[in-house]
Amino acid sequence: MAIPVLVARDLPALVAYYTGVLRFRVVQEVRRVVAVLEHGPLRLQLWQGTGQGARPCRIRLHGSSTAIFELHARLARHARSAMVDRGPMLRPWGAWEFSMFDAQGNHLIFTQRADA
């Protein structure tokens, strides 16, 4: 599966948020250009953007083997005010999901198939 990409207004600040607050780990980084982060089986790329390319966006982070309830609890412990949902909700399309906003306004939707 492809790694979701976010374009950052300020890449160093967003990397610091993901690692310091959300507890993601840097897997690969070219400073001020790109960073690949992971949180368990989830991976995310952050790119430094300029102009219109650095607008907040909405992305899905899929984790077929992710324990979505545990992930929600861990993220909520460190960023409760950023959470949109009180907990994962079962959606009609057969997936557990919850969402949150990061420090630059990106809407992250964490998803796990219900049969996973």
C-alpha positions in Angstrom: 0.0 0.0 0.0 1.2 3.5 -0.8 2.5 5.7 2.0 0.2 8.8 2.5 1.8 12.2 1.9 1.2 15.5 3.7 2.7 18.7 2.5 3.8 20.9 5.4 4.0 24.7 5.7 6.9 24.2 8.2 8.4 20.7 7.9 10.7 20.9 11.0 7.8 22.0 13.2 5.5 19.3 11.9 8.1 16.6 12.3 8.6 17.8 15.9 4.8 17.6 16.5 4.5 14.1 15.1 7.6 12.8 17.0 7.2 14.8 20.2 3.5 14.9 20.7 2.0 12.0 18.7 5.1 9.7 19.3 5.7 8.8 15.7 9.3 7.7 14.9 11.4 9.1 12.1 12.4 6.3 9.7 14.1 8.5 7.1 14.7 12.2 6.7 16.3 14.7 4.4 16.2 17.8 6.6 13.8 20.5 5.5 12.8 18.4 2.4 11.1 15.2 3.4 10.5 12.9 6.4 9.1 9.4 6.6 7.5 8.6 9.9 5.9 5.5 11.4 3.7 4.7 14.4 3.6 0.9 14.7 2.5 -0.4 11.2 1.3 3.1 10.1 3.6 5.1 7.8 3.4 8.7 6.7 5.5 11.0 4.5 5.8 14.7 5.2 7.2 17.0 2.5 8.1 20.7 2.8 5.7 22.7 0.7 5.6 26.2 -0.7 2.7 28.4 -1.6 -0.6 26.7 -2.4 0.9 23.2 -2.0 1.1 23.6 1.7 -2.6 23.9 2.5 -4.1 21.6 5.1 -5.6 18.4 3.6 -7.4 15.2 4.6 -5.7 11.8 4.4 -6.4 8.3 5.5 -3.9 6.1 7.3 -4.7 2.5 6.8 -3.6 -0.2 9.2 -4.9 -3.7 8.5 -3.0 -5.0 11.5 -3.4 -1.9 13.6 -5.1 -2.3 17.0 -7.3 0.8 16.3 -8.6 1.1 19.9 -5.1 1.0 21.4 -3.9 3.5 18.8 -6.8 5.9 19.6 -6.0 5.6 23.3 -2.3 6.3 22.8 -2.9 9.3 20.5 -5.7 10.7 22.7 -3.4 10.6 25.8 -1.0 12.9 24.1 -3.3 15.1 22.0 -6.8 14.9 23.4 -7.8 18.3 22.1 -6.8 17.3 18.6 -9.2 14.3 18.5 -12.4 14.6 16.5 -14.0 11.3 17.7 -14.3 10.0 21.3 -13.2 6.6 20.0 -13.2 4.5 16.9 -16.6 4.2 15.2 -17.7 1.3 13.0 -18.6 2.8 9.6 -21.2 1.3 7.2 -18.5 0.4 4.7 -17.0 -2.1 7.2 -14.2 -0.2 8.8 -13.4 1.1 12.3 -12.3 4.8 12.1 -11.4 7.8 14.1 -9.9 11.1 13.2 -7.9 14.1 14.5 -6.3 17.3 13.3 -2.5 17.8 13.5 -0.7 21.0 14.4 -0.9 22.4 10.9 -4.6 21.6 10.4 -4.4 18.4 8.4 -7.3 16.0 9.0 -6.0 12.5 9.7 -8.4 9.6 9.4 -7.2 6.4 11.0 -8.8 3.3 9.5 -8.9 -0.4 10.1 -11.0 -3.0 8.3 -13.6 -4.4 10.7 -12.6 -8.0 9.8 -8.8 -7.3 10.6 
